[in-house]
Amino acid sequence: MLFTTIWPLFALIVLGYALARAGFPSREFWASAERLNYYTLFPALLIVSLVRAPMGDPAILRLGGAAVVTILIASVVMVAARRLKPTPPSRFGPALQGVIRFNTYLGLAVTGSLLGTEGLTRAAVYLAVAVPLVNVLSILALTDGGTLRRPGTLAKMLLTNPLILGCLIGAALAVSGIGLPFGSDGFLDLLARASLPLGLLCVGAALQPATLTRDIPALAGNTVLRLAAMPALATAVAWAMGLSGIEAQVLVLFSAIPTATSAYVLTRQMGGDGTLMAGIVTLQTLVCALSIPLVLAVLL
């Protein structure tokens, strides 16, 4: 049942890779499709899901807290390991992103397939907390904390992130009770439905297998940390914080999916090792087709 539910999602990733390598419909299409999804369709999905989330449910609040605890514990461990083996920010940034970031398209697609609409509302709450946090930590890692001396720059990068804006808008509409009036829920629903299939196709189009031949030990170690150690840590945090049911499943699931493809873009923009980041993204995405069903079968 688990395999038959998940394999169509990975089939979309494979299809995206095949289409992009064949140059269909064009090389320019995939960059435009990624921008359309990132700036329009995916924020619409976040807004709709957050508006429908039961924000007053104590389990929802514990899920947000558990997300923060899981990410911060992993980050502290990575920083401690860096002290034992000094690493320049150009390489530490990709390494940290490989462990704490997550592919939101794949995470929501798996959540929707396994847990339905109720799972998506919980996942949106997870993203509302985790997306700003991992972005801040990623930027700090890539700049060795230098952005702390330029808080205006950091704030601008965060407040122009469409995913963060979508989370802020959705949370504000939910908490205020305004919701989505005048049929706007139907409009955003239509946009949201296009987001996940297009996102998974773009994930496949962004894969770079050529990067897998360099830094093999680093790629393998980072993949094990992300796809095995992180879901184990999330399971322990869920137990410690009293999470159960859908909330615990969402926490573990988002800790078991590969890192975000957008991590490559951020790494390049911040002067990090783009080849290492691309290799991490590619290897994790390939391996997760086997690791996600295994992790979910063992831990959930």
N, C-alpha and C positions, 0 to 999 in steps of 0.2 A: 504493500500500500504506500509506504513512504517513498520507495523508488519511483513508482508510477506517478506519484504526485509531483516529484521534484524534477524528473528527467526532462519534461518539456521546457523547463526554464533554462537548463543547460543546452538544450537543443537550439534555443534562440541565440545563446552566446556563440555556439559553433556556427550557426547560420550567419551571424553578424561578421565573424572572422572570415568566413568563406566569401561572402559578398564583398567585403572590403578588399580582400586580396585579389579578387577578380576585377576590381575597379568598378563595381556596379553599385549604385547608378553612376557615381563619379567619386573621385577622392575628396572633392570639396563637399560632397553631400554629407559625409560622416561628421566632419567638423561642425557643419551647420546644424545637423540633427542633434548633436551633443549640446550645442548652445541653446537650441530651442527647448530641449528637455530640461536643461539645468536652470534656465532663466524663466521658463513659463510653465511647462507641464508638471514638473515635479513639485514646485512650490504650490501649485493648485492642489495636488494630492495631499500635501502636508496640511494645508489649510482645512480642507474638507475633513480629513481624518481627525485633526485636533478639535475642530468644532463639535464633532460627534463623540469625543472622548468624555467619559465620566470624571471630570476633573476633581470632583469632591470625594471620590472614592479613596480611602486611606491606602489601599493596595497600589493605586496609581502613584501616590506620593512616595511610597516605599520603592517602587520600581525606579523612579527618578533618582532617589538616593542611592539605590544599589548600582545604577549605571555610573554615577559619579565615583563611588567607592571602588568599583572594579577598574575603571580607567585610571584612577589615581594610584592604586596599588601597583598596577602594571607599570606606570610611568616611573614611580619611585624605584622599583626594582631595576628598570632599565638605566636610570641615572646612577644607581649604586654600582651596577655592572660597568658602567662607563668609567667610574673612578678607578676600578681595578684594571681596566684596559682603556687608557685614554684614546678617544676617537674624535676627530675634527667634526664640527657641526655639519659639514657638507655630507658626511656619512652617517652621523648619529641621527640627523633629521629623518632621512629615509628609514633607518632602522626603527626609530620610535613610531613613525607613521605606519610602518608595516605591522606593528603590534597593536596599536590602540585605535587606528582608524578602521572603517568598515564600509563596504560597498552598499550604499543605501538602496540602490535599485534591486540588487539581488536579495538583500535582507527583507525588503517589503514584499518582493515577489514570493519568496519562500513563506513568509509569514501569512500572506494572503491565501496562498495555496493550502497551507496546513491548518490555519487557525481562523480563516474567514475575516469578516468585517470587524468582529470584536478584537481579533488579533491586530488588525491594522490600526485601530484606535490606540491600543497600547503601544504599538511600535512608534506611532507618531509622538507620543509622550516621551518615549525613550530618545527619539531623535531631537526633540525640543531641548532636552537637557544635554545630550551627548555631542551634538554637532558643534555648538559653540565651544564646548570644553576641548574637544580634540583639535579644533582649529587653532585655539590659543596655544595649546601645548605643542602642536606641530610647528607653529611659527616661532615659538620660543626656542625649540630644539634646533631649528634651521639657522637661527640667528645667535645662538648661544646666549639668549636672554637679552640681546641688544634692543629688541623692540620695547622692552620695559622702559627704556630711556626715551622712547618716542611714543607715548601712550596715544597720541592723536593718530599716528599711522596705524597702530594696532586696531584702534576703535573703527577707523575708516574701513580697514580690510574686513572686519567682522560685520559691520553694518551695511556693507555693500554685497555681502554674501547672500544670494537669493534663497538659499535653504534656511539660513538663520532668519531672514525677513519673513519667509513663509511660516516658520515656527512662531515668531513673535505675533504675527497677524492672527494666525489660527488660535493661539492661546488667548490673546486679548478678546477675540470674538466669543470664545467659549466662556471665559471667566465673567465677562460683562453681561452675558445672556443675550447679546444681540443676535448671535447666530448668523445665518446666511439668508437674509430676507429677499423678497421680490423675485424669487426664482433663481437667484444667483447660485444656489446649491446645485441646480441642474446644469448650469453652465460650467461650473467648476468640476462637477462630476464627469462631464464629457472630456474635459481636458485631462483629468486625472486618469481616466481609463487608457489614454494613449501613452501615458508616461512609462509604465513598467515594461511593456513589450519593446518600445523604442529604446528605453534605457538598457535593456539586456542586449539588444542588437549592437548598441554602441559600446558596451563592455567588450564584446567579442571583437569589434572593429579596432579597439585600442590595444589589443594584445600584441606584444613584440617578442616572439619566440627567440629571435637572434640574441637577445640580452641574457638568455639563460646559460650561455657558455662562459660567462665571466662571474667571478666571486661566488663560485658554487657553494663553498662552506657557509658563507654569509647568507646566501639565498635560502639554503636548506634550513639553517638554524632559525632564521626569522620566520620561515613558514611553519616550523614545528611550534614555535612560541605562539603564533597567531591562531593556528587551526587546531591545536591540541591543548596547550597550556592555558590560553585565554578562556575557552569554554569550561575547563576544569575550575579555574579561578571563579568564573561567574557562578558556577554551581555552588561553590563553597560560600560565596557572598549571599546568594539567594537563600541558602539554608540559614546562615547567620542572621539575616535580616527578616526572616519569617515570610519570605515570598513563596507562593505556591501557585499552581494552576497556570493560567495564561500569562500572568506577569513573569513568573519564573521562566517559562518557555521562551518568552520574548527576550529576556535578558541573556539567556544561554545562546539562543539562536543568533542574536546580533554579535555575540562574542565569538561565534564559530564561523562567520562568513569572512571572505578575504578582504583585504584592505581596499580602500577607495581608489578608483582609477584617477580621480582628481588629485590624488596625492602626487602623481607625476607632474601635473601642471604646476602645483604649488612649489614643488622641489625645484623645477626649472626656473620659476620666477624668482625664487629666493637664492639662487646660485648654488644649490645642492647638487649631489651626484645623481643626475637624471637617469643614467644608465642603470645604476644600482636600484633606484626606485622602480624603474620600468621592469626590471627583472623580478623584483619582489611581487609587484602587481601580477605579472604574467604567471609566475610559478604558483602563487597562492590561488589564483583563479582556476588554473588547471587542476591542482590537487584537490580543491574543495569539492569537486564533483564526486569524489570518493569519501572525503573526510566528513562532509556535512551529514549525509545519511548515517554514517558510523557514529558520529558524535551524538546526534539526536536519538539514535537507537540505544546508546549506552547511558547517556546522562538524563534523558527525559522519559 
